[in-house]
């Protein structure tokens, strides 16, 4: 996590200090946890792959 994530991710991380290093042993994510990991993943992809190159991958 950097300080450039959106406010939703920052708030979730404040409430859940283990985020994003929570155990995967519990496969029953609630909606907030699932969406936080999904948004974090999308942020990572956006930083790795420039937006103009994503259209070539689809």
Rosetta blueprint (number, residue, H / E / L):
1 X L
2 X L
3 X L
4 X L
5 X L
6 X L
7 X H
8 X H
9 X H
10 X H
11 X H
12 X H
13 X H
14 X H
15 X H
16 X L
17 X L
18 X L
19 X L
20 X L
21 X L
22 X L
23 X L
24 X L
25 X L
26 X L
27 X L
28 X L
29 X L
30 X L
31 X H
32 X H
33 X H
34 X H
35 X H
36 X H
37 X H
38 X H
39 X H
40 X H
41 X H
42 X H
43 X H
44 X H
45 X H
46 X H
47 X H
48 X H
49 X L
50 X L
51 X H
52 X H
53 X H
54 X H
55 X H
56 X H
57 X H
58 X L
